[in-house]
């Protein structure tokens, strides 16, 4: 077995070391992909409101703003409950390969204006919108129920899990 030389100092490197870096990256990506979702008691969720229609699209929206979160997406879930969703930032294309349920897709520009809408996208599909900056993945039927249309403007506001639990357990409820 021959040696691979580093150009900088002409010191030999073992071939296995050079081959392990890409393999290590692949193993790390697979570990991220198949790792169970970690839920924390202080997760931050967003609420999404359609300002143009005065309707709420989601009250428990997760944000996928890191590479591992974007890669995992909704994979591994059995469904999205009403009010749940995922906002993938940045993103201009998605796939539903390996998913177990249909979803609604809303592609947004950088000012949260709707560029494209797709309802009831089944598993094993691909979709893109090149001018989009981000994508909302919502339960199937959300677009129809909220009467959301192309060109509408959405607003994102903070909604924490602890606030929802507190309001659900208040004595007035």
N, C-alpha and C positions, 0 to 999 in steps of 0.2 A: 504494500500500500504506500502510495507516495504522499508527500507533504504538500501543503498549500502554503505559500509564503505571503506574509503581510507586506505590502509595498512600502510601508513607512520605515520599518526597521529590519527587514529581511529575516525576521525570526520565523521559524517554521511553526505552523499551526496544525493540529491534528484534523484530518478531514471530518471526523465525527462532530467536532465542535462547530464547524461551518455548517454542516447539515442539520444540526439540532435547532438552530435559531428559527428557521421557517417552521419546522415541525413543532417547536415549542409554541409558536404563535397560533398554529392551527389547533393544537390541544387546548390552549387558553381560550380561544374563541368558542370551541365546542363546549368547554366547561361552563362558560358564560351562558351559552345557548340553552343547555340542559339543566342548569342549576335551578333549584326551586325558588319561587318568588319569596323575597324577604319582606314581611310586613312589619312595620314599626308602629307603635301606638301614637306617634306624633307625625304621621305622614301628612303632607300638605296636599290638599286637593283644590282644584279650581272649579268655579262655576262659570258656565258659558251662557251668555245671553245674546239673543238676536235683537240688536237695537232697532233694526228696521221693522220688525214685527212685534216686538214686545213679548217675546216668548223665551223660555229657558230651555236650552238644549241638553245641558248636563249639570249636575250638582256635585258629582264626584269624578272629576276629570283628572287623570294622572298625566304627568308630563314626561315624555320620553325625549330628553335633551342630551343624553350621553350615548356613545356608540353601543355599549352593552344593552341599554334600555331600548334603543331603536332596533337593534338586531332581534331582541326577544319579542318586542311588540306585544300582541295578544296571544302569541303561541303558548300552548299549555293550559289555556283557560277553556272551560266547557261552555261559557256563555258570558254575555254582558247584561247585567241587570239594568232596568230603566234608571236613567240618571247617571249611569257610569259611562266612561269613555276614555280614550287615549288621544293626547295631542302630541304628534310627532314633529319635532322641530330640530333642525331644518329637514325638509323632506318634500320631494316632488313626485315620488312614485312609491307604490306599495305593492305587496302581494298578499294573497290569502292562502298560500300553499301551506298545507298542514293544519289549517284551522278547522274547527268543528261546527262553525255557525256562520250565518250571514251577517254582514254589517252594512251600515250607511257610511259613505265617505264624503267629507267636505274638504275641498282644497282651498286654501287661503293664500292671499298675497301678503306682503310684509306689513300692510296696514289693516289686516284682518278682514279684508273684503273677500267675498266668496267668488272664486274663479271657476269652480266646477263642482257639481253635485252628482253623486251616484247612489241610488237606493238599492237595498237588498242585494249587495254584492256577495255571491256565494263563495264557498271555499274553492281553492284551486284556480284563482283568477289573478291577473295582474292589471294594474291601472297606473296611469301617469298623467301629470299636468305640468308641463315644463315651466310655465310662468309662476307656478305655485312656490310659496315659501315654506308652508307647513300643511299638515293633513290632520283632520279630526276623524277618528274612528269611533262611531257611535252605534248603539243597538239598532238593528234593522227596524225601520218604521219611524225613526226619530224625525227624519226630514219631512215625511208626509204629515205626521202629527203636529209639528211646529210650523208647517206651511213655509218652510225656509226656501228661498229662491236665489238664483244667480244674482250677484250684485249686492246682496244684503251685507250689512256690517255687523260683525260679532264683537262682543266685549268679554274679556276674561277678568274675573275677580277672585279673590282668595276665599276659600271655604275649607276650614280644617276639620278633620275627623272628630276632634274633641268638641267642637262647636255643635256638630250634628248630634252627637251622643248627649250633650247637655240639653239641647232643645227637645230631644225625644223623651228624656226622662224628667222634664219639668212638671211640676204639680198641676199646672194649668192645662196640660194636654189631655 
